[in-house]
């Protein structure tokens, strides 16, 4: 039999009462289960990716160097650690084991110094408030995300990393409606 639950808490309770023998899909395993020596916990990386897509048809994101700076300012390891469970990092739209993968298309990330240099070259100067400005305009954009805990963690991590480069990112959580 397969049993589904709308809430993780209901699934955990059912597991603890031994009404079910296995669970899938927990992003956080409760300590009561982790400490149980009769429970085996497996982390199986999924073959899926979470990506950021820049709206490169308007505003500052029309500039290729701006998008490159944003990408370089991201520390993928830091973003992954925000999730709290292991994942395999991706550096391109395709994972290395998928047909069509090309290592030469991998994106270079984790280079805040180069990101700052690119932004300086583009004329975005850091102000005393920690954000960049050009011609009186703040370097800012909205990052839209789904109302799921993993996406919120990733979005908040990205916003914090871009803030280090002087970019004001407002995370907007979309409702399912």
C-alpha positions in Angstrom: 0.0 0.0 0.0 1.0 3.6 -0.7 -0.2 6.2 1.8 0.0 9.9 1.1 0.0 12.8 3.6 -0.8 16.4 3.1 1.3 17.4 6.1 4.8 16.1 7.0 3.8 16.2 10.7 1.0 13.7 10.0 3.5 11.4 8.2 6.0 11.6 11.0 3.4 10.8 13.6 2.2 7.8 11.5 5.8 6.6 11.2 6.5 7.0 14.9 3.3 5.0 15.7 4.6 2.4 13.2 1.5 2.7 11.0 3.9 3.1 8.1 7.4 1.6 7.6 9.1 4.2 5.4 8.9 7.9 4.5 10.0 10.0 1.6 10.3 13.7 1.1 11.3 15.1 4.4 13.6 18.2 4.1 14.3 18.0 7.8 14.5 14.7 9.8 13.3 15.1 13.4 16.0 14.4 16.0 13.7 11.7 17.6 14.0 9.8 14.3 17.7 10.5 13.7 18.6 9.1 17.1 16.6 5.9 16.6 19.2 3.2 15.8 16.6 1.0 14.1 15.9 3.7 11.4 18.0 4.0 8.3 18.2 7.5 6.8 19.2 7.8 3.1 19.9 11.0 1.2 19.3 10.3 -2.5 20.2 13.2 -4.8 17.4 13.9 -7.2 17.9 14.5 -10.8 16.5 17.9 -10.8 17.8 21.5 -10.7 16.8 24.8 -9.3 17.8 27.7 -11.5 17.6 31.4 -11.5 16.4 32.9 -14.8 17.2 36.6 -15.4 14.7 38.7 -17.3 17.3 39.9 -19.7 14.9 41.9 -21.9 14.4 44.9 -19.5 16.4 47.1 -17.1 19.9 46.4 -15.9 19.7 42.7 -16.8 19.8 43.5 -20.5 23.6 43.9 -20.1 25.6 40.6 -20.5 28.3 41.8 -18.1 25.7 42.5 -15.5 24.3 39.0 -15.7 27.9 37.7 -15.6 28.5 39.7 -12.4 25.4 38.3 -10.8 26.4 34.8 -11.7 30.0 35.2 -10.4 28.7 36.7 -7.1 26.9 33.4 -6.3 28.6 30.9 -4.0 27.0 27.6 -5.0 28.4 25.8 -1.9 26.9 28.4 0.4 23.6 28.2 -1.3 23.6 24.4 -1.1 24.4 24.5 2.6 21.4 26.7 3.2 19.2 23.7 2.3 20.6 21.5 5.1 20.8 18.3 3.1 23.2 17.1 0.4 22.7 17.9 -3.3 24.9 17.7 -6.3 25.7 21.1 -7.6 24.9 21.9 -11.2 26.8 24.4 -13.3 24.8 24.3 -16.5 21.2 23.7 -17.6 22.1 20.0 -18.1 23.6 17.7 -15.5 26.8 15.9 -16.4 25.1 12.5 -16.9 22.4 13.9 -19.3 22.6 13.7 -23.0 23.8 17.0 -24.5 25.8 18.1 -21.5 28.8 20.2 -22.5 31.4 21.1 -19.8 32.4 24.2 -21.8 29.0 25.7 -21.1 29.4 25.5 -17.3 28.9 28.8 -15.5 31.7 30.1 -13.3 30.5 31.1 -9.9 32.0 32.0 -6.5 34.2 34.9 -7.7 32.9 37.9 -5.7 36.1 39.9 -6.6 35.5 39.6 -10.3 31.8 40.3 -9.8 32.6 43.6 -8.0 35.1 44.5 -10.7 32.5 44.0 -13.4 30.0 46.1 -11.6 32.6 48.8 -11.0 33.4 48.8 -14.8 29.7 49.1 -15.6 29.7 52.3 -13.5 27.8 50.9 -10.5 29.5 52.5 -7.5 29.2 51.2 -3.9 27.7 53.7 -1.5 28.1 54.0 2.2 24.8 52.1 2.7 26.3 49.0 1.1 24.4 49.2 -2.1 25.5 50.2 -5.6 24.2 53.2 -7.5 24.6 54.6 -11.0 23.1 58.0 -12.1 21.1 58.1 -8.8 19.5 54.7 -9.4 20.0 51.9 -7.0 21.1 48.5 -8.4 18.1 46.5 -7.3 15.7 43.8 -8.6 13.0 41.4 -7.5 13.6 37.7 -7.2 10.3 35.8 -7.5 10.1 32.3 -5.9 7.5 29.7 -5.2 6.1 29.3 -1.7 8.2 26.1 -0.9 10.7 26.0 1.9 13.6 24.9 -0.3 13.0 27.7 -2.8 12.7 30.3 0.0 16.0 29.1 1.5 17.7 29.3 -1.8 16.3 32.7 -2.6 17.2 34.2 0.7 20.8 32.8 0.4 21.1 34.3 -3.1 19.8 37.7 -1.9 22.3 37.7 0.9 25.2 36.8 -1.5 24.2 39.5 -4.0 24.0 42.0 -1.1 27.7 41.4 -0.6 28.2 42.7 -4.1 26.1 45.8 -3.3 22.9 44.6 -5.0 19.5 45.1 -3.3 17.4 42.0 -4.0 13.8 41.8 -2.8 12.6 38.2 -2.5 8.9 38.0 -3.5 7.3 34.7 -2.5 4.4 33.8 -4.8 1.2 32.3 -3.5 -0.1 29.2 -5.1 -3.2 31.1 -6.3 
